[in-house]
Amino acid sequence: MILKMYKVDDAVNVINKVKNNELVLNINLRQNFDIIKPVLLLSKNDTINFNDYNYLHLPELKRFYFIDEVTGVNNKLFSLMCSCDLLETYKDEILNSNTRYFRKIRQGDYFEGDLDMSTRKTVKKVFGNKEVELETTILITTIEDRPE
């Protein structure tokens, strides 16, 4: 199976990442290969520094992956811990969908649906121990603000 490794400088939440320094390797996958968070064991090669790469593509599986960690297992093997890049893997479906993608919701935002009816709801943030006046049914979501 072909493995293509790249150096990518784009953020993780970007579609159509710019891929640089392509390296093509021929690999064999184990039978219990995890398609979502794979760990690849690659033979050490004096001409390749696996730390120079942070992204890979498995064309046969039609999947793209971030290389999260590169570890030397022994003097002959390197371990690449990866995670699936869902945006790049499913970019055609995302870009061709009829869905509108929004930023995070903010005070004053509203939603308009167009199935059988439209709804317009104003978003209001209520902080602290405040009593809310109920005019109609209301759905309340609470989020604890924790320091990061």
N, C-alpha and C positions, 0 to 999 in steps of 0.2 A: 504494500500500500504506500502511496506517495504522501509524504508529510512536507508541508511548506511552512518555513519559519520566517518571521518578519520582525522588524523593529517598527513600532507604531508610536507616534507622539500624540495622537488624538485622545480625547477623553473617552471614558468607558461608555458614556451615553450618547455617542455620535454614530450615525449611520454613514456608510461609505468612507470608512477609515482609509487614510493614505498609508499604504504599506511600502516599507523601504527595505533594502538589503535582503532580498529574497534568497533563502537557502533551501534547496530541495533535497530531501533524504528519502531513501526507500526503507520502510520499516515493516515489522510484523507485529500485529496487535494480539494480545493474549485473548483467550476466549471469554474471560470475565471482565472485559473492558467496560468501564463506567463511561457512558456516553455524555453525561452531564458534567462530572468532575473527574476527568481522567488523570491518572498518574502514568506518565510515559517513562520508561527506562531506556536510555539511549547510550550506546557505546561511546566511550571517550575517544576523541579524535584531536590530535595535536594541532590541526589547522582550524578547528571550530571552537569558539568560546560561546557556550550556550547562554552565558549571562548577557551577551550582546543582543539577545532576542527576547521579546516580551509578548509575542503573538504568534499563533499558528493556525493553519488551515489543513483540514483533512478533506480533500476534494471528493473522495469516494463516499464519505459520509455526509457531504454537503454541510459541514459544520466549521465554525470558526471558534477559536478559544483564546482566552487570555492566559499567558504563562504567569502564574501567581508566585511561584517559587522554584528556584533551581538549586538542587542539592547534590553534592558529590556523595554517592553511595559507597564507592570504594575507588581504587585506582583505575578501574576499567569502566565504571558505569556512572551516569548522571541520572537523577530523577527530576522530571519536570511535572510539577503539580499545576493543573490547569482548571479553568472553569469556562463553561460555554458562554460565548458572546451571543446572546439571544437576538440583539438588535441586528447584528451583521448576518447571523445565520438565517433569520427570517425577514431580511430587509425587503425582498421583493413583495412578500405578502403584506408587510407593513405599509410600504409606499403605494401599493395598489389597492389598499383597503379604502372603504368609504367612511372610515372613522375619522373624527376630528380629535386631535390630541391637544389637550389644554395644559397650561401651566398650573402650578398649585393654586388652589382656590383662595381668593382674597375677599375681604369685606366688600360688599356691594356687587359681587358676582352673581350671576343667575344662570339657570339652565333652561334651554328651550328644547323640548322633544317634539318630534313630528311623526309619531306613529299614528295613534287615533286622536290624540289631542296634544296641545302644547301646554306647558306649565312654566310659570315664571316665579321663581322664588328668590328673594333677596337674602343674601347670606349676612349674618350678623354675629360678631364675636362678642361674647359676654365673659368678662373676667371676674374672678373672685366669687364670693358668696352673694350673688345677686338673685333676687326673685324675678322670674320672667313672667310677664303678663301673657296669658294664653287667650288668643282670639280664636284660633282654630287648633287643630291637631299639630303638634310640633315634634320633630325628631331632634333629640339633643345628643351630640357626641362630645365626650369629654376627653381632653388630652392633657396629660400631666407634663408640665414644662420642666424638663430635667437639664441641668448643666451638662455639657458634653466633655 
